[in-house]
Amino acid sequence: MAIESLTASAYDACTRGDWQEARRLFHKADEQGALTGKDLDMLAVASFWIGRGDECIVIRERAFAAYTAEGDKLGAGAMALELVRDNSKLLNNAIASGWLARATRLLSGLPESKEHGYLARWKSYEALESGNLAEAEALASEALEIGTRLADPNIQALGLIQRGAALIHAGRVKEGLSDVDEAMIAVASDELDTFTTAVVYCNAIAASRDLTDYQRAGQWTDAAKRWCNRQSLSGFSGTCRVFRSEVIRLRGAYSEAEDEARDAVKAVEGWDLQVAAAGLYELGEIKLRLGYWDEADDYFRRANEWGKDPQPGLSLLWLIRGKSDSAAGSIRRALIEASHDRLAQARLLPAQVEIAVAVGDIPTATSAATELEGIAIDYGTKLLRASASCARGLLALASGESASALRDLREARRYWQEIDAPYEGAKCRLLLAEAYDAEGYSEDATLERDSAKSALIRLGVPEHAFPAVRIYRAETAEQERAGRAFMFTDIVKSTELMLAIGDEAWGDLLAWHERAVRAIVEEHGGEEVKHGGDGFFLTFPDVSCGVECATAIQRRLADHRKTAGFAPQVRIGLHFSEATARDGDYFGIGVNEAARIGAAAEGGEVLVSESSIEGLGLPVSQVREVTLKGIKKPSRVAVLDWN
């Protein structure tokens, strides 16, 4: 059969949605002669829809070359955008960035087309991923406007669904869901092509999942699965199955959830690492609940290898295995990295509360519970409310406020029942039993404990894996309350310095700085509690010793600048408070406040809480009011004139 006849038949198969036959015919035509850019473009599409995404990059690179040779800038620009997405899925971020720049250059100056809408939509997606919500909204609106001017329903739907995601993440949930629902009307009305329908489904599911609205997410995943089956599509269903697995796991059907997650990984393994990694993480979450901790660890580590941060699951696993310091550090790091995305933080904060309470770090637990409460208020979904109420209850229980714990945990139990989340509900009931015991209601405690155990047995959770009530008991630990002056030091803009002077010079400078600080601290009777990166956590018996030490550090740095020509800029925060001393460390709100004061200082400053130096007659150049993270009331701080 001639190449023209083969390609004509292949296009006919595409029209019918027979992607397997289309791929076969295009490949057969390819053996007989050179395919055009458009032919190769459609071959890649056919390969994608039957789950052969591993072929797409090579085919699209050929299509790009063919379009370029044909002088078709628009086609080449469109293909460059496809290669952005393909390389992003494989975590080839530098290559993806290069293709995005190429697409932008090719489309620049050409008459407005749907490709310009796709470009704006992709840039909006990147802005959203980096936390630039205003830019993400603006670019999505630009895509929508392009689609409206071109009367192109596909571009309009993509602009709407993308803007909806940006608005939801910005906390404008009602507006965002309105955009999502409008885009879904186009799906229901059969106005969109196959690819756009798939993208809109995927984004609607993702928006619901990010909001923790699992009822809505479940409805969309079911609808998307039915649509995939009708279209005989396998390339898209892997994405759907990850979300579906998460919904099913929440409802306690672990065997079914595991099957969905395995199918998701199998469908995209080797060509969409993002989805595959998400599927592996889900498998880890399931194994964690069922007590298969070695398997959970393996899945979390594989997810990490494929580019997904395995949190909060891995930190909770480490807590179970007694690695509390690793758990606390890892969940803290994950929250810092997710600082631009409050909904992502909402999935991590309950674990931080649990871990912090387990190790007795009540200030961190308090800060995390407060942040989670704020997110729950702003976004308003039942799951967020349940998580926030449960966190408040756990914190109250750990703080000895069992009456408050009862109120919060009963509220959380009601929410978990309404959501139909039996595992989380059972975990909440075990905490509620603790609160009843603390209040002297032993029969109520037994009732809740028995209900929790029955629910866990029905879920297939073995007894050794029942959620443990890990609440730090202050009265049983070796500890003491101590009044100390707490100091935090930190080099300002250390990363920029390291890049400017190079690794070797930075290492020498850092070693000198550490020796100098330690010598000065020893001279002034201080104690080094922790040292991490380029900062110190120090304590002193009184404020005067701390102030003298801070002054000496800044003067030593100033002298070094004069003699050696350079020294780092260091900020120092100081606050006197009582705290709990345990195992060589200090815990308490005062420690938190000292750290926040240090973070509020500027390079070369010594910032001290005004209450700590009251009556000491110390030289002060300025007093200002600052809002410290995690502390509700504004704090008054003084800038010491150490010169």
Residue pairs with C-beta under 8 A, 6 or more apart in sequence:
1 9
1 28
2 32
3 29
3 32
3 33
6 25
6 26
6 28
6 29
6 32
7 25
7 26
7 29
7 35
7 39
9 25
10 21
10 22
10 25
10 26
10 29
10 39
10 42
10 43
10 46
11 22
11 42
13 19
13 21
13 22
13 25
13 46
14 22
14 42
14 45
14 46
17 194
17 231
17 232
19 45
19 46
19 49
19 50
19 232
19 233
20 46
20 50
22 42
22 43
22 46
23 43
23 46
23 47
23 50
23 52
26 35
26 39
26 42
26 43
26 46
27 43
29 35
29 39
30 43
34 66
35 43
35 62
35 66
36 66
36 70
37 63
37 64
37 66
37 67
37 69
37 70
37 72
37 75
37 76
37 79
38 63
38 75
40 59
40 60
40 62
40 63
40 66
41 60
41 63
41 67
41 75
41 78
41 79
43 59
43 63
44 55
44 56
44 59
44 60
44 63
44 82
45 195
47 53
47 55
47 56
47 59
48 56
48 235
49 194
49 231
49 233
49 234
49 235
49 236
50 233
50 234
50 235
51 234
51 235
51 238
51 267
51 268
52 235
53 86
53 89
53 235
53 268
53 270
53 271
53 272
54 270
54 271
56 82
56 86
56 271
57 83
57 86
57 87
57 90
60 79
60 82
60 83
60 86
61 83
63 75
63 79
64 76
64 79
64 80
64 83
67 73
67 75
67 76
67 78
67 79
68 76
73 106
73 107
73 110
74 106
74 107
74 110
74 113
74 115
76 106
77 102
77 103
77 106
77 107
77 110
77 115
77 119
78 103
78 115
78 118
80 99
80 100
80 102
80 103
80 106
81 99
81 100
81 103
81 115
81 118
81 119
81 122
83 95
83 96
83 99
84 96
84 99
84 100
84 103
84 122
85 96
85 122
86 271
87 93
87 95
87 96
87 99
88 96
88 274
89 271
89 272
89 273
89 274
89 275
90 271
90 272
90 273
91 273
91 274
91 306
91 307
100 122
100 123
100 126
103 119
104 119
107 113
107 115
107 116
107 119
110 116
112 146
112 149
112 150
113 150
114 146
114 147
114 150
114 152
114 154
114 155
116 146
117 143
117 146
117 147
117 150
117 152
117 155
117 158
117 159
118 143
118 155
118 158
120 139
120 140
120 142
120 143
120 146
120 159
121 139
121 140
121 143
121 155
121 158
121 159
121 162
123 139
124 135
124 136
124 137
124 138
124 139
124 140
124 142
124 143
124 162
124 163
124 166
125 136
125 162
127 133
127 135
127 136
127 139
127 166
128 136
128 162
128 165
128 166
128 169
130 340
131 339
131 340
131 341
133 166
133 169
133 170
134 170
136 162
136 165
136 166
136 169
137 163
137 166
137 167
137 170
139 162
140 159
140 160
140 162
140 163
140 165
140 166
141 159
141 163
142 159
143 155
143 158
143 159
143 162
144 155
144 156
144 159
144 160
144 163
145 159
146 152
146 155
146 159
147 153
147 154
147 155
147 156
147 157
147 158
147 159
148 156
153 186
153 191
153 192
154 192
154 193
154 196
156 186
157 183
157 186
157 187
157 191
157 192
157 196
157 200
158 183
158 196
158 199
158 200
160 179
160 180
160 182
160 183
161 179
161 180
161 183
161 199
161 200
161 203
161 204
161 207
162 203
163 176
163 179
164 175
164 176
164 177
164 178
164 179
164 180
164 183
164 203
164 207
165 176
165 180
165 203
165 206
165 207
165 210
166 176
167 173
167 175
167 176
167 179
168 176
168 177
168 180
168 207
168 210
168 211
168 343
169 176
169 210
169 341
169 342
169 343
170 176
171 342
171 378
171 379
173 211
173 379
173 380
176 207
177 207
180 203
180 204
180 207
183 200
183 203
183 204
184 200
184 204
186 192
186 200
187 197
187 200
187 201
192 200
194 231
194 233
197 227
198 233
198 236
201 220
201 223
201 224
201 227
201 236
201 240
202 224
202 236
202 239
202 240
204 220
205 217
205 220
205 221
205 224
205 240
205 243
206 243
208 214
208 216
208 217
208 220
209 217
209 243
209 246
209 247
210 343
210 344
211 343
211 379
211 381
212 343
212 346
212 347
212 379
212 381
212 383
212 384
212 387
213 381
213 383
214 246
214 247
214 250
214 383
214 419
215 419
217 243
217 246
217 247
218 244
218 247
221 240
221 243
221 244
221 247
222 244
224 236
224 240
225 237
225 240
225 241
225 244
228 234
228 236
228 237
228 240
234 267
235 267
235 268
237 263
237 264
237 267
238 263
238 264
238 265
238 266
238 267
238 268
238 272
238 275
238 276
238 279
239 264
239 268
239 272
239 275
240 264
241 260
241 261
241 263
241 264
241 267
241 279
242 260
242 261
242 264
242 275
242 278
242 279
242 282
244 260
245 257
245 258
245 260
245 261
245 264
245 279
245 282
246 257
246 282
248 256
248 257
248 260
249 257
249 282
249 285
249 286
249 289
250 419
250 420
250 421
250 423
250 424
251 420
251 421
251 422
252 421
252 422
252 423
252 458
252 459
254 286
254 289
254 290
254 459
254 460
255 460
257 282
257 286
258 283
258 286
261 279
261 280
261 282
261 283
261 286
262 279
262 283
264 275
264 276
264 278
264 279
264 282
265 276
265 279
265 280
265 283
268 275
268 276
268 279
269 276
270 276
273 306
273 307
274 307
274 308
276 306
277 302
277 303
277 304
277 306
277 307
277 308
278 303
278 308
280 299
280 300
280 302
280 303
280 306
280 308
281 299
281 300
281 303
281 308
281 310
281 313
283 299
284 295
284 296
284 297
284 298
284 299
284 300
284 303
284 310
284 313
284 314
285 296
285 313
287 293
287 295
287 296
287 299
288 296
288 313
288 316
288 317
289 423
289 459
289 461
289 465
290 460
290 461
290 462
290 465
291 461
291 462
291 464
291 465
293 317
293 320
293 321
296 313
296 317
297 314
297 317
300 310
300 313
300 314
300 317
301 310
303 310
304 310
304 314
309 334
309 337
311 330
311 331
311 334
311 348
311 351
312 331
312 334
312 347
312 348
312 350
312 351
312 352
314 330
315 326
315 327
315 328
315 330
315 331
315 334
315 351
315 355
316 327
316 351
316 354
316 355
318 324
318 326
318 327
318 330
319 327
319 354
319 355
319 358
319 470
320 468
324 355
324 358
324 359
325 359
327 355
328 352
328 355
328 356
328 359
328 361
328 364
331 348
331 351
331 352
331 355
332 352
332 364
334 348
335 345
335 348
335 349
335 352
335 368
338 344
338 345
338 348
339 345
342 375
342 378
342 379
343 375
343 379
345 371
345 375
346 372
346 375
346 376
346 379
346 384
346 387
349 368
349 369
349 371
349 372
349 375
349 387
349 391
350 372
350 387
350 390
350 391
352 364
352 365
352 368
353 365
353 368
353 369
353 372
353 391
353 394
353 395
354 394
354 470
356 362
356 364
356 365
356 368
357 365
357 394
357 395
357 398
357 470
357 471
357 472
358 470
358 471
358 472
359 472
360 472
360 474
360 477
360 580
360 582
360 587
361 587
362 395
362 398
362 399
362 472
362 587
362 588
362 589
363 587
363 588
363 589
363 591
363 592
363 630
364 592
365 394
365 395
365 398
366 395
366 589
366 630
367 592
367 629
367 630
368 391
369 388
369 391
369 392
369 394
369 395
370 630
370 632
371 630
372 384
372 387
372 388
372 391
373 388
373 391
373 392
375 384
375 388
376 384
376 385
376 387
376 388
382 415
382 418
382 419
383 415
383 419
383 421
385 415
386 412
386 415
386 416
386 419
386 421
386 424
386 428
387 412
389 408
389 409
389 411
389 412
389 415
390 408
390 409
390 412
390 416
390 424
390 427
390 428
390 431
392 404
392 408
393 404
393 405
393 406
393 407
393 408
393 409
393 411
393 412
393 428
393 431
393 432
393 435
394 405
394 409
394 431
394 471
396 402
396 404
396 405
396 408
396 435
397 405
397 409
397 431
397 434
397 435
397 438
397 471
398 471
398 472
400 438
400 474
402 435
402 438
402 439
403 439
405 431
405 434
405 435
405 438
406 432
406 435
406 436
406 439
409 428
409 431
409 432
409 435
410 432
412 428
413 425
413 428
413 429
413 432
416 422
416 424
416 425
416 428
417 425
422 455
422 458
422 459
423 455
423 456
423 459
423 461
423 467
425 455
426 451
426 452
426 453
426 455
426 456
426 459
426 467
427 452
427 467
429 448
429 449
429 451
429 452
429 455
430 448
430 449
430 452
430 466
430 467
430 469
431 469
432 448
433 444
433 445
433 446
433 448
433 449
433 452
434 445
434 469
434 471
436 442
436 444
436 445
436 448
437 445
452 466
453 466
456 466
456 467
474 580
477 582
478 582
478 583
479 580
479 581
479 582
480 580
480 581
481 578
481 579
481 580
481 581
482 578
482 579
482 580
482 581
482 586
483 576
483 577
483 578
484 539
484 540
484 541
484 576
484 577
484 578
484 579
484 586
485 539
485 540
485 541
485 542
485 543
485 545
485 546
485 574
485 575
485 576
485 612
486 537
486 538
486 539
486 574
486 575
486 576
486 577
486 579
486 586
486 590
486 591
486 594
486 595
487 526
487 536
487 537
487 538
487 539
487 540
487 546
487 549
487 550
487 572
487 573
487 574
487 594
487 598
488 535
488 536
488 537
488 538
488 572
488 573
488 594
488 595
488 597
488 598
488 599
489 517
489 535
489 536
489 538
489 553
489 570
489 571
489 572
489 598
490 534
490 535
490 570
490 571
490 598
490 599
491 497
491 513
491 534
491 535
491 568
491 569
491 570
492 568
492 569
492 570
492 571
492 602
492 603
493 569
493 603
494 533
494 534
494 568
497 506
497 509
497 568
498 506
501 509
509 566
509 568
510 534
513 534
513 567
513 568
513 570
514 531
516 553
516 556
516 557
516 560
517 536
517 553
518 528
520 549
520 552
520 553
520 556
521 527
521 528
521 536
521 538
521 549
523 549
523 552
524 540
524 545
524 546
524 548
524 549
524 552
525 540
525 541
525 545
526 538
526 539
526 540
526 545
526 546
526 549
527 538
527 539
527 540
528 536
528 537
528 538
529 537
529 538
529 539
529 584
529 585
529 586
530 536
530 537
530 585
531 537
534 568
535 598
537 595
538 546
538 549
539 586
540 546
540 549
542 576
543 574
543 576
543 608
543 612
543 613
543 616
544 616
546 574
546 576
547 574
547 606
547 608
547 613
547 616
547 618
547 640
550 572
550 574
550 606
550 640
550 642
551 606
551 640
551 642
553 570
553 572
554 570
554 572
554 604
554 606
554 642
555 642
557 567
557 568
557 569
557 570
557 604
558 567
560 566
560 567
561 567
569 603
569 604
570 603
570 604
571 598
571 599
571 601
571 602
571 603
571 604
571 605
571 607
572 598
572 601
572 605
572 606
572 607
573 594
573 595
573 596
573 597
573 598
573 599
573 600
573 601
573 607
573 608
574 594
574 597
574 606
574 607
574 608
574 609
574 612
575 590
575 593
575 594
575 597
575 608
575 609
575 612
576 590
576 609
576 611
576 612
577 588
577 589
577 590
577 591
577 593
577 594
578 588
578 590
579 586
579 587
579 588
579 590
579 591
580 586
580 587
580 588
589 631
592 630
592 631
593 609
593 628
593 631
593 635
594 609
596 628
596 629
596 630
596 631
597 607
597 608
597 609
597 626
597 628
597 635
597 637
598 607
599 629
600 607
600 626
600 628
600 637
601 607
605 639
605 640
606 639
606 640
606 642
607 637
607 638
607 639
607 640
608 618
608 637
608 638
608 640
609 635
609 636
609 637
609 638
610 623
610 636
610 637
610 638
611 636
613 620
613 638
613 640
618 638
618 640
619 640
619 641
620 638
620 639
620 640
620 641
621 639
621 640
621 641
622 638
622 639
623 636
623 637
623 638
623 639
624 636
624 637
624 639
625 634
625 635
625 636
625 637
626 634
626 635
626 637
627 634
627 635
628 635
